[in-house]
């Protein structure tokens, strides 16, 4: 028996060495001037707060740009090829659909929600989800966004003459109200409630997940469960899941009591949750757990990304008064001096505002990086072959500042670039990712 155990251990080490050896061969072909230390790799650079971690990602993006589109990143013994060239990225994002193993920490909260699910689960779920994001359904939500925007304007008016202030808390509350009403059919009234529990719990979980992903000394569950972070995470997760569960059970009862509304055309706006229940097969469709996973993904993706995108856009308008004035003129052309609600028909007329939003998303994408896993050897157009087992850091921030595709003024805020000429490459602008696993809710977020 002992010899069998030793044989298994030996074979395990041999296989691990074989994988590492092939990955080291890839890494040796790619330049990186950022110091990596034994055991830690580049993880020491991610030990600070959220802003510090973002600076590290920016540094990696600039390093990849400097080196022609690629660089290396090691988190412990986990290797990632950092990519900022859209030509290479298009090949990667179309062929490598599996998320990297570090995404398992997000699954601790979101389970197998579509964004983070393994491909075998993602593929059938996406087919159910896609119709819920149809233009017709999204247009029906405009009146909700408009009403919540009016509440936001009232909140901001109280700060108008107070000097500089942080807009973040107002925008996160606005996006939480908008997402919960459109996705779940409830108004949590976060904009008028201090320290709304669901929003606070979501923020805590998001921060803890992001920290754990880039700090390999927190990877082992046995270690993490001994730390105070785990208790905070579990308490926050319980608040979130209990809130969602109550809504799902209530919605199922409502649908059963109003079968006529479900089975016939109705002028009432249906929430994403209702559309999901119907689209998956009603009572014989998604379980409560599956509905919880998808609604949590909608809440996380819709709240955080929308708030980040809106915050940077507002910041850009404040920093560039001429752009702000141009946006104002366009709004006057469309709305005059009326304070009527915004409609879906108004949005296509706001071409300059759309360019401003896109330019802000280009420079400050809400999700600056995403990760993929190479499941079979893949030769890139740049000539590098990524081997099975490699992780890929899809560096959206760096790709959208790559001067090779955006020109010498790539670092400048210039909305007109989205009006002047088409993109040099379809993947050059990928604020909501690219390829088959791109974000279904990109229009909703914008």
N, C-alpha and C positions, 0 to 999 in steps of 0.2 A: 504493500500500500504506500509506503514511504517513497519508493522509487517513482510511483505514479504521480504523487503530489509534486515531487521535484521536477518530473518531466513536464507537467502542466505549467509550473512556474517558469521553467527554462524556456518553454515555447512561448509563453506570454511575453517574457522579456525580449525574446528574439523578434517576435512580431512587432513589439513596440519600437525596437531599434530599427527594424526595416522601415517602418512608417516615418520615424524621425529622420532617418538617413535620407530618404527621398525628399522630405520637406526641406532639410538642410541644403540639399542640392539646388532646390528652387530659390531659397533665400540667398544663397551665395551668388546668384546671377542678378540680384536686385540690390541696388545701392541704398544705403541708409546711413546718414552721418549722425543720427541721434543715438547716444550711448545706450546699450542694453546690457544689463548685469546678469550674471549667472543666477539661476533660479527665479529671479524676478522678471527678467526681460525689461520691458518698458513700463511695467506696472507701477513702479515707483513714481512715475510722472502723474499717475491718476489718484494719488493719495489725498489730494486737497478737496476743496469744496466744488460745487457744480461749476462755478465760473472757471476755476483752475483746470478742471477736467476739459472744459470746452476749449481753453487755450491750448491744451495738449493736443486735442483733435485738430485744431487749426494748424498747429506746428507740423503735425504729420501730413496734413493736406498740402501745406506749402513745400514740405520736403518731397512729396510725390510729384508736384508740379515741377520743381527744380530738377528732378531726376527723369523727366520725360514722361511721367504718367504713373509711375509705380514706386512704392517703397515698402519696407518691412515693418511689422509690429509684432512684438512678442508679449503675451500676457502669461507669465510663468513659462510653461512649455507649450502653450497654445499659440500657434503661429497664424498670422493673418497677412495676406498681401493687400496693401492699401492701394486702391485704384482711383485715379481721377481723370482718366481718359475715356470719353463717352464711346469711342469705337470698341475698346476692350470691354467696357461695361455692358454694352448692348449684348455682346456674346454671352457674358457671364449671366446677366439677368434673364436672358431667354432660355438658357440651358441648365442653369443651376438654381433650382427652385426651393431647395431645402434650406431652412434657416440654420445658422450655426448653433452648436450645442449651448453657447452662453445664453441663448434665448430661453433655456429651461427655467431661468429665474423669473422671467415674466410669466411663464405658465403657472408658477406658484400662486399667482393671483388670477390670471385670465384663463387658466386651463387651456383647452384646445380652441380658443377663439381664433377666427380665421387668419388674422394677421400673423399669429405666432405658431399656428398648427403645423404638424408634419404634413407633407404633401398628400399622403393618403387620406387625411381628414380634410385638408384645405380644398382639394379639388371638388368633391361633391357639395361641400358647403358653399363654395363660391357660386356654384350654379344656382343655388337657392337664394343667395344674397343679392346677386347682380340685378335681378328685376326690381328689387326694392329701391335701388338707386337710379331708377329711370328718370328722365327729365320731367315727366308728368308728376311723379311723386315728389321730386325735389321742388318743383315749382309750387306745389301745394303747401310747402313749408315756409315760403317766403313771407307770408302774412305773420307767421309766428316770429321769425327773425326780425321782422319790421317792428312788431309790438315790443319785443324784448329790447330792441335797439332804442326805442323811445324811452324805456325805463333807464337804460344806460346813459342816454343824453341827459336825463334829469339828474342822475347821480353825479355826472361829470360837471354839470352846471354849478353844483355846490362848491366845486374846487376852482372854478374859472378865475377868480380874482385872488387866489390864495398863494400864488407863486408856484415854483416847481413842486411837483408831487408825483408819486408812483402811480401809474395807470394800471399796473398789473392786477391788483386785487379787484378792480372794477371789471376788467376784461375776463378774468377767470370766472367771476361770478356770472357775468353775462353769458359766456359760452356754456357754463354749467346749466343755467336756466334754459337756454335755447336747446341744448342737446337733450336734456331730460324731458322737455315738453315734446320735441319732435320724435325722439327715440322711444320714450316710455309713456308719454301722455300724462305726465305729472309736472307740476310746477313746484320746484323745491324752494323758490323765492330766495335764492342765494343772494340776489342783488340787494335785497332789503333786510337780510338776516346776517348779523355778525357771527363769524365762526360756524358756518353751516356744517354740521357733522359729516355728511357724505362727502362734501368737497374737501374738507380737511383730511379725512381718512384717505381719499384718493391721492392727495398731494403727498402724504407721508409714504404711502406704498410706492408711488412712482419714484421718489427720491431714493428709497432703500433699494429698489430693484436696480436703478441706474448705477448706484454705488457698487453693488455686489457684482455686476457684470464686468467691471474693469479692475476688480481687486481680487486676484486669485487666492489670496490667503483667506477669503471668505467663501470660497467655492464649496468646501466640504460641508455637507448638511450636518454632520455630527458636531462640527466645530461651531457652525452658525447658530445651532439651536441652543448653545450654551451662552450666547451673547445677548445683551439687552435689545439689540436690533430685532431679533426674532420675535420677542414678546410684543414690541411695538408694531411690527408687521402683522402678526396674527390678530391683534386687537383691532387694527384698522381694517384688515381684511374682513373680519366678522361684521363690522359696521356696514361695509359696502355690500357684502353678500346678503345680509339680512334685509337691507333696504331693497335690493333688486328682487329677492325672492318674494317679498310681500307684493310688489307690483306685478310680477308674473302671475302669481296665483289670483290676484284680483282681476287681472286682464282676462285670464282664461274664463273666470266666472262671468264677466261682462259679456264676452263673446258668445258664451253659451246662452245667455239670457237674451241676446240680440242676434239670433241666427239670421234673421231677415236682413240685417245690416251687413253681415258677413257674406251672405250668398247672393245678394243683389247689388247692383250699382248704387252707390251712395255719393251724395255731394259732400258728405263730411270727410275731413282729412283723417286718414288712418296713420297711426304711428308706425315707426319701423318695427316695433314689437308686434303689433297686429299683423303687419305685412309678413313678418317672419313666421308667425304662427300659421297663417293661411298658406304661405308659399311652401312651407315644409310639409304640409298635409294635415293641418288642423290638429285634432286630438291624436291622430296616428302619426304625427310628424315629430318635430323636435321635442325632446324631454325638457323638463324644467332646467336641468343642469346645462344642456346645450343652449337653451335660450339665455340662461344667465351668462354663459361664456361670451356669446355674441353681443349681448347688450352691454356687457362690461367693456368689450373691445370698442364698441361704438362710443361709449361714454369717455373712455380714456383717450382714444384717437381724436374724437370730436372736440373735447374740452381743452386738452393741453395744447394740441397742435394749432387749433384755431386761436387760442389766447396768445400763444407765442407769435404767430403770424401777424395778428392784429396789433400786438404791442410794438413790434418792429416797424410796421407800416405807419402807425401813429408817430413813432419816434422819427422816422424819415420825413414825414410831413412837417414836423416841428423844426427839423434841422434844415429843411429846404423850403423856405417861404414861397419861392417862385413856383415850385411844384404844387404846394398847397393852394396857391392862388389859382392855378390852372384847373385843379380839381374842383375848386369852388365855382369857377365860371361854368364848368361843364354841368355841375349840379343845378345851377341857376337856369341853364339852357333847357334842362329836362324838366325841372320841377317849378321853375319860376319862383314866386314868393309863397307858394303853397306849402303847407305842412302836412299834406296828405300822406298816407302810408305808402311805402315803396311796394311796387308790384313786380311780378316776374317779367312783365313786358318792358319795364324800365331798364332792367339790367343790361341788355345788349346795346343800349344807347350810351352807356357809360364806358366808352372805349378807353379814354385816358386813365380813368380810375382803375380799370382792369390792368392797364400797363403798369401803373404805380404798384398795385398789389403784386403783380408778377415780378417786378424788379426787386421789391422788398423780399419776396420769397426766394429770389435768386441769390441775393447776398446773405440772407439770414433764413435758411430753410428751417422750419420747425423741428424736423428730424434730420440733423446734420449728417448722420451716418446710419447705414443699415448693414447687417451681416448676412452672408450666405456661406454655405458649405459645399465644397467641391466633392461630388460623389463619384466622379470618374475623371481620369486625366483629360485636361482641356487645354488645347493650344489657342493662345490669344493672337489677334492680328498683330500685336506688337512683337511677336516672336517667342514670348515666354510660354512655357507649358506649366500650368498649375496641376499638381498631382492630387490624386484622391487623398482626402484627409485635410487638405489646406482649408483654412478659413479665408474669407474675402471680406475686407472692410470696404464696402461701397461708400466712398467718400463724396457724398452729395455736395457738401459745402465746398470742397476743393474742386470738384467737377464744374460747378457753376461759377467759379472764379478763375478757371483755367484760361489764361490769355490766348492760348492757341485757338480757342473756339469763341472767345468773347472779345478779343482785341486787347490793345494796350491799356484801354480804360476799364478793364474787367473789374477793378476794385472800386470804380466810381458808381454812384447811384444816378442812373440815367434812364428813366422810364421809356424815353423815346426809342430805345433800342428794340423794344417789342412792337413798335409801330413802323419802324424804318425798313426792316428786312426780315425774312424768315430765318429760323435757326440754322446754323451751319451743320448741325447734326441733331437728329430727333432726341437723343439722350443727353444733349448738352444742358437742357433744362429739365430737371427731374425732381422737382421739389416734393413730389408725391410718389417717388420711385419710378420704375420703368419696367416694361415687359409684362408677362402674364400675372405676376404677383404685385402689380402696382396697386395704389390705394383706390378703392372703389368710391370713396367719399371725397375725391379731390374737389369736385364742383361744390359740394356741400360746404367744405372747409373754406373755400375762397368766398 
